[in-house]
């Protein structure tokens, strides 16, 4: 559905945006708005995996 960005982690977002400033805030605002889900990585629970929600599911909030 979303191709490459269906699931991603903080490092991938940082590399894509080429800066670290406010990325955490942006990701949590997207979560609060219902656009992404955040899950802990099974091998290292300090890391989070971000997943885009289905478009229809996200806008139905």
C-alpha positions as CSV (number, residue, x, y, z in Angstrom):
1,X,0.0,0.0,0.0
2,X,2.7,2.6,1.0
3,X,5.7,0.8,-0.5
4,X,9.0,1.5,1.2
5,X,7.5,3.6,4.0
6,X,4.9,1.1,5.3
7,X,7.1,0.5,8.4
8,X,10.1,2.6,9.5
9,X,12.1,3.5,12.5
10,X,13.5,6.7,14.0
11,X,16.9,6.4,12.2
12,X,15.3,6.0,8.8
13,X,13.2,9.2,9.4
14,X,16.3,11.0,10.6
15,X,18.3,10.0,7.6
16,X,15.5,10.9,5.2
17,X,14.9,14.3,6.8
18,X,18.7,14.8,7.4
19,X,18.1,16.3,10.8
20,X,17.2,15.1,14.3
21,X,15.5,18.3,15.5
22,X,11.8,17.7,16.5
23,X,11.5,14.3,14.8
24,X,10.2,12.7,18.0
25,X,7.7,15.5,18.4
26,X,6.5,15.1,14.8
27,X,6.2,11.3,15.1
28,X,4.1,11.6,18.3
29,X,1.9,14.3,16.8
30,X,1.3,11.9,13.9
31,X,0.4,9.2,16.4
32,X,-1.9,11.5,18.3
33,X,-3.6,12.5,15.0
34,X,-4.2,8.9,14.2
35,X,-1.9,8.6,11.2
36,X,0.7,6.2,12.6
37,X,0.9,3.3,15.0
38,X,4.0,2.9,17.3
39,X,5.1,-0.5,18.5
40,X,8.2,-1.6,20.4
41,X,10.8,-3.6,18.5
42,X,10.7,-7.2,19.7
43,X,14.5,-7.6,19.9
44,X,15.3,-4.2,21.5
45,X,12.4,-2.7,23.3
46,X,14.2,0.7,23.5
47,X,13.5,1.0,19.8
48,X,10.2,1.8,18.2
49,X,8.7,0.8,14.9
50,X,6.4,3.2,13.3
51,X,3.7,2.1,10.9
52,X,1.4,4.1,8.7
53,X,-2.2,3.4,9.3
54,X,-4.6,2.6,6.5
55,X,-5.7,5.9,5.0
56,X,-9.4,5.3,5.5
57,X,-8.8,4.2,9.1
58,X,-6.7,7.3,9.8
59,X,-9.3,9.8,8.5
60,X,-12.2,8.1,10.1
61,X,-11.1,9.4,13.6
